[in-house]
């Protein structure tokens, strides 16, 4: 369909492929911004960070709020995307209080507040 963008495949390996890695980071940042909006966070209510890392890995894209930390990456041991989320106390917090990690295949398409689909 003209003008309609294709869904991004987060399971496609991005290591050793600069163009795929750029697209992975762009799409993950976009999804994390949607997550922030769905959670009612204002744009200044969180930091959105990108760590490109070396050519052989995906790097990480992180939404870090005052009480929530969410990170998207592809593990070096496999090509499936991984989502880490945990509670935190402030944006300087480097350790979590409670955390969970999930493969995108297990998370699939998540609905937040019934209005936002966040495929990853």
N, C-alpha and C positions, 0 to 999 in steps of 0.2 A: 504494500500500500504506500503510495507516494507520501512523503513527509512524516511517516511514522518510523520511529527509531526501533531497532531490534533490541530485545532484551540482552543484557550483558551476561555472559557465562562466567560466573565466579569460580567454577571448577576447572576451567581451562588453565593449564600451567602458564605462569608468567615469567618464571626464572629464565635467565639467558635470552629474553626477548624484550628489548627496550620498549618497543611500541605497545606490546601487550601489557607490560608493567605500568606504563603511563596510563593506559586505559583502566587498568585495575584500580590504580590510585584515584583517578578521576571519578570512577563510578562508586567506589567505596566512600569517598568524601561526600558525594551526592546523597548516598543512602544514609550516612550518619547525620547529615544536615536534616534530612526528612525525619529521622529518629528524634533529633533534638526538638524539632517543631511538634511532632506528635506527642512528646512528653511535656510540652508546654514550656520548654526552655527558651529564653530570649537569646538572641545571637551573642550577647555579651555574658550569657549564663554558662558558657562552656568554651573550652579551647578545642580547636580541631587541628591536629598535628599529623604530619606525614614524615615518616622515616623511610627514605628510599633504600638504604642499606646497599649491599654489594650486588653485582650482576647476577649471582647464582641464587638469590633469594627474592621473595616478593617485597620485603619490607613490611611496615605496619602503618595503618591509618588509625588514629585514635581520637575519640571524642572524650574529653576529660572535663567533667563538671565538678561542682562543689561536693556532690554526694554520689556521683556515678562515673564510672570509667568503662568505656567500651572500646575494644581494639579488634580490627579485622586484619587478617594475614593469611598467607598460605604456608603451612609448615614445610620446612625443608625435607621432611621425611615423606611427604605426600603432596598431591596436587589439589586436594580439597581445601576450600577456604575454611578458616577457623575464626570463630567469634569468641572473644573473651570478654566477659562483663563482670564487674565487681563494684561493691560499694567503696567509698573512700571518704575521707574527711579533708576536704579542700583540694585545690588543684595542684598543690605541691606534694600531696601524698603520693608516695611511690610504692606503698604496700596496701593491700586491700583488707577489708574486714571480712566480707563474705564474697566468694567469687564462683564463677561457673565458666566452663569452656565448652563449646559445642561446634561440631562440624556443620557446615552449611546444609549438607544433605539431611541432617537430623532436624535442623531448624526449618528448612524449606521456606515457605512463605509465611511470614509472621504478620499478624494483624495487631495494631496498636490502637486502642480506643475505638476499634471497629471502623475507623475512617481511613486508615493509612495502611497500605500493603507495602512491606519492605522486603522484597525478594533479595536474597543474598545467597 
